[in-house]
C-alpha cells in the first residue's frame, strides 16, 4: 500500500510551497529521513526528508508547481 508524501508546513505561517526540484526519480528507493525534494517558501529554500522508506512510486506535483501545505506531492510504496 502506498503512503502519501505531503507538502509539510516548514514555517509557522507557511501556506504554500513551490517544488524547486525532486532529488529522487520515480522508481528510486528512498529511506526515511533521506532528502527527496527541494521546496521554496516565501522565506527560504529547503530540502525535505522522506517520512517513510520504500520506493518513490509516483510524483504527483512536478518541479515548478506551487501547492498548498498538506497537498499530496508523491506516493511512496
N, CA, C and O atoms as CSV, one atom per row, in Angstrom:
chain,resi,resn,atom,element,x,y,z
A,1,UNK,N,N,0.822,-1.179,0.000
A,1,UNK,CA,C,0.000,0.000,0.000
A,1,UNK,C,C,0.873,1.252,0.000
A,1,UNK,O,O,1.882,1.313,0.704
A,2,UNK,N,N,0.485,2.241,-0.785
A,2,UNK,CA,C,1.266,3.460,-0.922
A,2,UNK,C,C,1.002,4.429,0.227
A,2,UNK,O,O,-0.110,4.514,0.749
A,3,UNK,N,N,2.052,5.158,0.607
A,3,UNK,CA,C,1.966,6.209,1.611
A,3,UNK,C,C,2.010,7.547,0.899
A,3,UNK,O,O,2.835,7.753,0.008
A,4,UNK,N,N,1.128,8.458,1.284
A,4,UNK,CA,C,1.124,9.789,0.687
A,4,UNK,C,C,2.221,10.636,1.321
A,4,UNK,O,O,2.305,10.742,2.545
A,5,UNK,N,N,3.057,11.235,0.489
A,5,UNK,CA,C,4.083,12.177,0.934
A,5,UNK,C,C,3.527,13.566,0.671
A,5,UNK,O,O,3.302,13.939,-0.480
A,6,UNK,N,N,3.304,14.331,1.731
A,6,UNK,CA,C,2.595,15.606,1.612
A,6,UNK,C,C,3.507,16.805,1.815
A,6,UNK,O,O,4.562,16.710,2.441
A,7,UNK,N,N,3.067,17.945,1.265
A,7,UNK,CA,C,3.788,19.202,1.462
A,7,UNK,C,C,3.750,19.545,2.951
A,7,UNK,O,O,2.676,19.766,3.510
A,8,UNK,N,N,4.924,19.589,3.594
A,8,UNK,CA,C,4.944,19.894,5.024
A,8,UNK,C,C,4.820,21.395,5.277
A,8,UNK,O,O,5.044,22.208,4.381
A,9,UNK,N,N,4.466,21.743,6.494
A,9,UNK,CA,C,4.471,23.141,6.912
A,9,UNK,C,C,5.868,23.421,7.443
A,9,UNK,O,O,6.232,22.948,8.520
A,10,UNK,N,N,6.648,24.183,6.697
A,10,UNK,CA,C,8.049,24.409,7.028
A,10,UNK,C,C,8.276,25.683,7.842
A,10,UNK,O,O,9.411,26.017,8.181
A,11,UNK,N,N,7.205,26.379,8.148
A,11,UNK,CA,C,7.291,27.592,8.965
A,11,UNK,C,C,5.947,27.840,9.620
A,11,UNK,O,O,4.933,27.277,9.206
A,12,UNK,N,N,5.938,28.674,10.630
A,12,UNK,CA,C,4.713,28.919,11.393
A,12,UNK,C,C,3.571,29.471,10.551
A,12,UNK,O,O,2.407,29.163,10.808
A,13,UNK,N,N,3.891,30.279,9.555
A,13,UNK,CA,C,2.840,30.924,8.758
A,13,UNK,C,C,2.825,30.448,7.306
A,13,UNK,O,O,2.151,31.045,6.468
A,14,UNK,N,N,3.550,29.393,7.008
A,14,UNK,CA,C,3.607,28.876,5.643
A,14,UNK,C,C,2.242,28.369,5.198
A,14,UNK,O,O,1.610,27.571,5.891
A,15,UNK,N,N,1.791,28.837,4.038
A,15,UNK,CA,C,0.523,28.386,3.476
A,15,UNK,C,C,0.702,27.557,2.214
A,15,UNK,O,O,-0.143,26.722,1.891
A,16,UNK,N,N,1.825,27.791,1.485
A,16,UNK,CA,C,2.094,27.058,0.259
A,16,UNK,C,C,3.591,26.994,0.020
A,16,UNK,O,O,4.364,27.738,0.623
A,17,UNK,N,N,3.986,26.096,-0.868
A,17,UNK,CA,C,5.385,25.961,-1.223
A,17,UNK,C,C,5.514,25.611,-2.695
A,17,UNK,O,O,4.604,25.037,-3.292
A,18,UNK,N,N,6.664,25.967,-3.277
A,18,UNK,CA,C,6.928,25.653,-4.679
A,18,UNK,C,C,7.970,24.550,-4.754
A,18,UNK,O,O,9.010,24.619,-4.100
A,19,UNK,N,N,7.684,23.537,-5.553
A,19,UNK,CA,C,8.643,22.457,-5.758
A,19,UNK,C,C,9.753,22.985,-6.662
A,19,UNK,O,O,9.515,23.327,-7.820
A,20,UNK,N,N,10.959,23.046,-6.124
A,20,UNK,CA,C,12.108,23.515,-6.901
A,20,UNK,C,C,12.669,22.357,-7.718
A,20,UNK,O,O,12.893,22.484,-8.922
A,21,UNK,N,N,12.895,21.227,-7.052
A,21,UNK,CA,C,13.461,20.060,-7.730
A,21,UNK,C,C,13.198,18.802,-6.920
A,21,UNK,O,O,13.194,18.822,-5.690
A,22,UNK,N,N,12.980,17.716,-7.633
A,22,UNK,CA,C,12.921,16.403,-6.999
A,22,UNK,C,C,14.345,15.862,-6.967
A,22,UNK,O,O,15.040,15.899,-7.982
A,23,UNK,N,N,14.785,15.365,-5.825
A,23,UNK,CA,C,16.134,14.834,-5.658
A,23,UNK,C,C,16.189,13.339,-5.946
A,23,UNK,O,O,17.270,12.754,-6.024
A,24,UNK,N,N,15.033,12.731,-6.103
A,24,UNK,CA,C,14.908,11.312,-6.478
A,24,UNK,C,C,13.951,11.215,-7.658
A,24,UNK,O,O,13.071,12.059,-7.828
A,25,UNK,N,N,14.132,10.185,-8.466
A,25,UNK,CA,C,13.247,9.941,-9.608
A,25,UNK,C,C,12.250,8.851,-9.260
A,25,UNK,O,O,12.470,8.061,-8.342
A,26,UNK,N,N,11.149,8.815,-10.004
A,26,UNK,CA,C,10.185,7.732,-9.823
A,26,UNK,C,C,10.894,6.398,-9.984
A,26,UNK,O,O,11.717,6.231,-10.884
A,27,UNK,N,N,10.577,5.454,-9.116
A,27,UNK,CA,C,11.185,4.132,-9.151
A,27,UNK,C,C,12.415,3.999,-8.262
A,27,UNK,O,O,12.929,2.898,-8.068
A,28,UNK,N,N,12.888,5.125,-7.720
A,28,UNK,CA,C,14.085,5.097,-6.876
A,28,UNK,C,C,13.725,4.679,-5.448
A,28,UNK,O,O,12.655,5.011,-4.939
A,29,UNK,N,N,14.631,3.954,-4.823
A,29,UNK,CA,C,14.470,3.590,-3.414
A,29,UNK,C,C,14.744,4.825,-2.560
A,29,UNK,O,O,15.660,5.597,-2.846
A,30,UNK,N,N,13.942,5.005,-1.510
A,30,UNK,CA,C,14.153,6.107,-0.581
A,30,UNK,C,C,14.121,5.568,0.848
A,30,UNK,O,O,13.404,4.617,1.157
A,31,UNK,N,N,14.901,6.189,1.690
A,31,UNK,CA,C,14.946,5.817,3.097
A,31,UNK,C,C,14.301,6.922,3.922
A,31,UNK,O,O,14.395,8.099,3.574
A,32,UNK,N,N,13.656,6.549,4.998
A,32,UNK,CA,C,13.081,7.535,5.912
A,32,UNK,C,C,14.198,8.472,6.366
A,32,UNK,O,O,15.268,8.011,6.766
A,33,UNK,N,N,13.959,9.779,6.306
A,33,UNK,CA,C,14.956,10.762,6.717
A,33,UNK,C,C,15.848,11.239,5.589
A,33,UNK,O,O,16.622,12.179,5.770
A,34,UNK,N,N,15.755,10.610,4.433
A,34,UNK,CA,C,16.564,10.991,3.268
A,34,UNK,C,C,15.884,12.160,2.537
A,34,UNK,O,O,14.667,12.156,2.347
A,35,UNK,N,N,16.677,13.156,2.132
A,35,UNK,CA,C,16.122,14.288,1.391
A,35,UNK,C,C,15.660,13.819,0.019
A,35,UNK,O,O,16.407,13.170,-0.713
A,36,UNK,N,N,14.400,14.161,-0.327
A,36,UNK,CA,C,13.879,13.726,-1.623
A,36,UNK,C,C,13.344,14.862,-2.487
A,36,UNK,O,O,13.145,14.680,-3.688
A,37,UNK,N,N,13.107,16.039,-1.890
A,37,UNK,CA,C,12.559,17.149,-2.673
A,37,UNK,C,C,13.061,18.469,-2.091
A,37,UNK,O,O,13.287,18.591,-0.888
A,38,UNK,N,N,13.227,19.446,-2.970
A,38,UNK,CA,C,13.625,20.784,-2.561
A,38,UNK,C,C,12.409,21.690,-2.715
A,38,UNK,O,O,11.798,21.747,-3.782
A,39,UNK,N,N,12.060,22.403,-1.634
A,39,UNK,CA,C,10.855,23.237,-1.601
A,39,UNK,C,C,11.241,24.684,-1.284
A,39,UNK,O,O,12.063,24.951,-0.408
A,40,UNK,N,N,10.626,25.601,-2.021
A,40,UNK,CA,C,10.835,27.030,-1.782
A,40,UNK,C,C,9.593,27.606,-1.100
A,40,UNK,O,O,8.468,27.402,-1.556
A,41,UNK,N,N,9.819,28.329,0.001
A,41,UNK,CA,C,8.734,29.038,0.681
A,41,UNK,C,C,8.965,30.523,0.457
A,41,UNK,O,O,9.876,30.909,-0.275
A,42,UNK,N,N,8.151,31.351,1.079
A,42,UNK,CA,C,8.347,32.784,0.919
A,42,UNK,C,C,9.602,33.279,1.634
A,42,UNK,O,O,10.021,34.417,1.424
A,43,UNK,N,N,10.210,32.434,2.479
A,43,UNK,CA,C,11.374,32.851,3.245
A,43,UNK,C,C,12.670,32.109,2.917
A,43,UNK,O,O,13.755,32.655,3.120
A,44,UNK,N,N,12.578,30.890,2.420
A,44,UNK,CA,C,13.788,30.089,2.204
A,44,UNK,C,C,13.517,28.925,1.263
A,44,UNK,O,O,12.370,28.593,0.964
A,45,UNK,N,N,14.603,28.318,0.807
A,45,UNK,CA,C,14.532,27.083,0.031
A,45,UNK,C,C,15.155,25.990,0.888
A,45,UNK,O,O,16.275,26.135,1.378
A,46,UNK,N,N,14.411,24.883,1.067
A,46,UNK,CA,C,14.858,23.810,1.953
A,46,UNK,C,C,14.684,22.448,1.306
A,46,UNK,O,O,13.792,22.246,0.481
A,47,UNK,N,N,15.544,21.518,1.688
A,47,UNK,CA,C,15.368,20.127,1.284
A,47,UNK,C,C,14.460,19.454,2.314
A,47,UNK,O,O,14.586,19.684,3.517
A,48,UNK,N,N,13.548,18.624,1.823
A,48,UNK,CA,C,12.574,17.968,2.690
A,48,UNK,C,C,12.841,16.466,2.702
A,48,UNK,O,O,13.088,15.856,1.662
A,49,UNK,N,N,12.785,15.886,3.897
A,49,UNK,CA,C,13.061,14.459,4.088
A,49,UNK,C,C,11.827,13.597,3.847
A,49,UNK,O,O,10.691,14.029,4.044
A,50,UNK,N,N,12.085,12.372,3.417
A,50,UNK,CA,C,11.020,11.386,3.287
A,50,UNK,C,C,10.526,11.004,4.672
A,50,UNK,O,O,11.312,10.895,5.613
A,51,UNK,N,N,9.238,10.804,4.788
A,51,UNK,CA,C,8.641,10.410,6.065
A,51,UNK,C,C,8.575,8.896,6.230
A,51,UNK,O,O,8.192,8.394,7.287
A,52,UNK,N,N,8.952,8.166,5.169
A,52,UNK,CA,C,8.895,6.706,5.215
A,52,UNK,C,C,9.924,6.119,4.256
A,52,UNK,O,O,10.433,6.823,3.384
A,53,UNK,N,N,10.230,4.850,4.411
A,53,UNK,CA,C,11.113,4.142,3.489
A,53,UNK,C,C,10.289,3.394,2.461
A,53,UNK,O,O,9.165,2.977,2.741
A,54,UNK,N,N,10.842,3.225,1.281
A,54,UNK,CA,C,10.154,2.485,0.236
A,54,UNK,C,C,10.660,2.881,-1.133
A,54,UNK,O,O,11.825,3.240,-1.303
A,55,UNK,N,N,9.762,2.811,-2.113
A,55,UNK,CA,C,10.089,3.181,-3.490
A,55,UNK,C,C,9.224,4.375,-3.863
A,55,UNK,O,O,8.019,4.377,-3.613
A,56,UNK,N,N,9.840,5.392,-4.464
A,56,UNK,CA,C,9.102,6.557,-4.930
A,56,UNK,C,C,8.278,6.128,-6.135
A,56,UNK,O,O,8.760,6.136,-7.267
A,57,UNK,N,N,7.051,5.760,-5.882
A,57,UNK,CA,C,6.172,5.169,-6.888
A,57,UNK,C,C,5.705,6.177,-7.926
A,57,UNK,O,O,5.752,5.902,-9.126
A,58,UNK,N,N,5.249,7.351,-7.469
A,58,UNK,CA,C,4.703,8.329,-8.406
A,58,UNK,C,C,4.861,9.741,-7.855
A,58,UNK,O,O,4.516,10.012,-6.705
A,59,UNK,N,N,5.388,10.644,-8.692
A,59,UNK,CA,C,5.465,12.064,-8.357
A,59,UNK,C,C,4.197,12.709,-8.889
A,59,UNK,O,O,3.916,12.645,-10.086
A,60,UNK,N,N,3.431,13.333,-8.000
A,60,UNK,CA,C,2.147,13.923,-8.381
A,60,UNK,C,C,2.238,15.416,-8.678
A,60,UNK,O,O,1.414,15.953,-9.418
A,61,UNK,N,N,3.240,16.093,-8.102
A,61,UNK,CA,C,3.420,17.526,-8.318
A,61,UNK,C,C,4.816,17.742,-8.893
A,61,UNK,O,O,5.809,17.534,-8.195
A,62,UNK,N,N,4.905,18.156,-10.157
A,62,UNK,CA,C,6.215,18.324,-10.789
A,62,UNK,C,C,6.944,19.580,-10.309
A,62,UNK,O,O,6.338,20.477,-9.722
A,63,UNK,N,N,8.241,19.629,-10.564
A,63,UNK,CA,C,9.039,20.813,-10.254
A,63,UNK,C,C,8.437,22.024,-10.950
A,63,UNK,O,O,7.969,21.946,-12.086
A,64,UNK,N,N,8.463,23.143,-10.238
A,64,UNK,CA,C,7.926,24.377,-10.777
A,64,UNK,C,C,6.520,24.695,-10.308
A,64,UNK,O,O,6.069,25.834,-10.431
A,65,UNK,N,N,5.820,23.701,-9.772
A,65,UNK,CA,C,4.447,23.899,-9.314
A,65,UNK,C,C,4.433,24.413,-7.866
A,65,UNK,O,O,5.280,24.045,-7.052
A,66,UNK,N,N,3.459,25.265,-7.571
A,66,UNK,CA,C,3.228,25.768,-6.215
A,66,UNK,C,C,1.920,25.175,-5.715
A,66,UNK,O,O,0.898,25.229,-6.399
A,67,UNK,N,N,1.965,24.606,-4.509
A,67,UNK,CA,C,0.777,23.955,-3.948
A,67,UNK,C,C,0.632,24.309,-2.463
A,67,UNK,O,O,1.611,24.664,-1.807
A,68,UNK,N,N,-0.597,24.209,-1.938
A,68,UNK,CA,C,-0.825,24.475,-0.510
A,68,UNK,C,C,-0.200,23.403,0.381
A,68,UNK,O,O,0.044,22.276,-0.052
A,69,UNK,N,N,0.053,23.779,1.634
A,69,UNK,CA,C,0.507,22.840,2.645
A,69,UNK,C,C,-0.489,21.686,2.721
A,69,UNK,O,O,-1.695,21.889,2.581
A,70,UNK,N,N,0.014,20.499,2.937
A,70,UNK,CA,C,-0.754,19.257,3.096
A,70,UNK,C,C,-1.236,18.656,1.773
A,70,UNK,O,O,-1.988,17.682,1.780
A,71,UNK,N,N,-0.814,19.221,0.640
A,71,UNK,CA,C,-1.119,18.633,-0.660
A,71,UNK,C,C,-0.249,17.387,-0.848
A,71,UNK,O,O,0.934,17.415,-0.509
A,72,UNK,N,N,-0.800,16.311,-1.374
A,72,UNK,CA,C,-0.012,15.104,-1.637
A,72,UNK,C,C,0.923,15.382,-2.806
A,72,UNK,O,O,0.478,15.696,-3.910
A,73,UNK,N,N,2.230,15.262,-2.552
A,73,UNK,CA,C,3.251,15.525,-3.561
A,73,UNK,C,C,3.647,14.275,-4.329
A,73,UNK,O,O,3.947,14.336,-5.522
A,74,UNK,N,N,3.646,13.134,-3.632
A,74,UNK,CA,C,4.108,11.889,-4.244
A,74,UNK,C,C,3.565,10.705,-3.454
A,74,UNK,O,O,3.052,10.851,-2.345
A,75,UNK,N,N,3.694,9.526,-4.062
A,75,UNK,CA,C,3.325,8.281,-3.398
A,75,UNK,C,C,4.579,7.445,-3.208
A,75,UNK,O,O,5.359,7.256,-4.142
A,76,UNK,N,N,4.768,6.945,-1.993
A,76,UNK,CA,C,5.901,6.076,-1.667
A,76,UNK,C,C,5.314,4.723,-1.277
A,76,UNK,O,O,4.468,4.638,-0.387
A,77,UNK,N,N,5.766,3.673,-1.945
A,77,UNK,CA,C,5.198,2.338,-1.731
A,77,UNK,C,C,6.212,1.430,-1.076
A,77,UNK,O,O,5.917,0.263,-0.815
